[in-house]
Amino acid sequence: DLDFMIEKPQVADSTGHLPEPQNPYRGLGAFQAADTRNFFGREKLTQKLLNRLQENHNYQRFLAVVGSSGSGKSSVVKAGLIPALWHGDLPGSNNWYIIDMVPTSLPLAGLRGELFQIATDKTMNIGEQLQRDRRGLLRLANILLPDNGSELLVVIDQFEEVFTLAD
């Protein structure tokens, strides 16, 4: 389907100038979910990621996308995988809550802030729940998400920075 490549004719403004065409290329920046229309050529890789998330084993929901710097890891997750999940390409994934973060020197504070964004009860002490024990994130997902089969997907872009930025 090539409809996405067909652009409407541009109309000149009152001064007779045509608007600048929108550049679909992001340069060195990663494609984001909003760029999915311009993100193509990675459909097979996106499908492999979706297939991996459907595997049946203890770590089926842990997915590390690893590759060389600049190879498009962030783009395929943000403009390929996440929109596919929103679209429901995995059963029920259109009901998932997705938080996207980049590590800082205080990674748990960043995670707490992202979880706060999806919390309906803004009085809950998310930090306390998160740090109580090693199952804090799982407990919070069970508390924060509605009981409709929703899941929580935590995307940590540049995850390796957790080990370089935090003590």
C-alpha positions in Angstrom: 0.0 0.0 0.0 1.7 3.2 -1.2 -1.0 5.6 -0.1 1.3 7.0 2.6 3.7 8.1 -0.1 1.2 10.2 -2.0 1.2 13.7 -0.8 -1.5 16.3 -1.4 -0.5 19.2 -3.7 1.0 22.1 -1.8 -0.8 25.4 -2.0 1.0 28.7 -2.1 0.4 31.2 0.7 -0.8 34.8 0.1 2.7 35.9 -0.9 3.0 33.1 -3.5 5.5 31.1 -1.6 5.1 27.3 -1.2 5.5 25.9 2.3 8.7 24.1 3.1 8.3 20.4 2.5 8.3 18.2 5.6 11.5 16.2 5.8 10.7 12.6 6.7 14.3 11.9 7.8 15.2 12.4 11.4 19.0 12.8 10.9 20.7 11.3 13.9 17.5 11.5 16.1 15.5 8.3 16.6 12.1 8.0 15.0 9.3 8.4 17.5 5.8 6.9 17.6 4.5 10.1 15.9 6.9 9.3 13.0 5.5 5.9 12.3 4.0 7.1 9.0 7.5 7.8 7.8 9.1 4.7 9.3 9.2 1.8 6.9 11.6 -0.9 5.9 11.7 -2.5 9.3 8.4 -4.5 9.2 10.2 -7.9 9.4 12.2 -6.8 12.4 9.1 -5.3 14.1 7.3 -8.6 13.6 10.3 -10.5 15.1 10.0 -8.3 18.2 6.3 -9.0 18.4 6.8 -12.7 18.0 9.5 -12.6 20.7 7.0 -11.0 23.1 4.6 -13.9 22.5 7.0 -16.6 23.3 6.0 -18.8 26.3 8.8 -18.9 28.9 9.8 -17.2 32.1 11.3 -14.1 30.5 8.8 -13.7 27.6 8.1 -10.1 28.5 11.8 -9.1 28.8 13.1 -7.9 25.5 16.5 -6.4 25.0 17.1 -4.8 21.6 20.8 -4.8 21.1 22.9 -3.5 18.3 25.6 -1.1 17.2 25.2 2.6 17.9 23.1 4.3 15.3 21.7 1.0 13.9 18.1 2.1 14.6 17.3 0.2 17.9 15.4 3.2 19.4 13.6 3.8 16.1 12.3 0.3 15.6 11.0 0.2 19.2 9.4 3.7 19.2 8.2 3.9 15.6 7.7 0.2 14.9 7.0 -1.9 18.0 5.0 0.6 20.1 2.6 1.6 17.3 2.1 -2.1 16.5 1.2 -2.7 20.1 -1.2 0.2 20.2 -2.7 -1.2 17.1 -3.3 -4.5 18.9 -0.9 -6.6 16.8 -0.5 -8.7 20.0 -3.8 -9.9 21.5 -4.9 -7.2 24.0 -1.9 -5.0 23.4 -4.1 -2.1 22.4 -5.0 -2.0 26.2 -1.4 -1.9 27.4 0.1 1.0 29.2 3.5 2.0 27.8 6.0 4.2 29.6 9.2 5.3 27.9 12.1 6.6 29.8 15.8 7.3 29.5 18.0 6.6 32.6 19.3 9.4 34.7 21.6 9.4 37.7 18.4 8.6 39.7 16.8 5.9 37.6 14.2 4.9 40.2 13.1 8.5 40.6 12.6 8.6 36.8 10.7 5.3 36.9 8.6 6.6 39.8 7.7 9.8 37.7 6.7 7.7 34.7 4.5 5.4 36.8 2.9 8.5 38.5 1.8 9.6 35.0 -0.4 6.5 34.6 -1.6 6.3 38.3 -5.2 7.2 38.9 -4.6 7.5 42.6 -2.1 10.4 42.8 -1.9 10.1 46.6 -0.3 6.6 46.5 3.4 6.5 47.5 4.7 5.0 44.4 8.4 5.2 45.5 7.7 3.3 48.7 5.8 0.6 46.8 8.6 0.4 44.1 11.4 0.1 46.6 9.8 -2.2 49.2 11.2 -5.4 47.7 12.4 -6.8 44.4 8.8 -7.3 43.2 7.9 -3.7 43.6 7.3 -3.0 39.9 5.1 -6.0 39.5 3.1 -5.0 42.6 2.7 -1.5 41.2 1.6 -2.8 37.8 -1.1 -4.9 39.6 -2.2 -1.9 41.6 -2.1 0.8 38.9 -3.5 -1.0 35.9 -7.2 -1.7 35.4 -8.4 -5.3 35.7 -9.1 -5.7 32.0 -6.0 -7.7 30.9 -3.9 -4.6 30.6 -0.2 -5.0 30.9 2.6 -2.5 31.5 5.4 -2.1 29.1 8.5 -0.2 30.4 10.8 1.0 27.6 14.2 2.1 28.8 16.0 3.6 26.0 19.8 3.5 26.5 19.4 1.1 29.3 23.1 0.6 29.7 23.3 4.2 31.1 21.7 2.8 34.3 25.1 1.3 35.0 27.2 4.4 34.0 25.1 7.2 35.5 23.8 5.7 38.7 25.7 4.6 41.8 
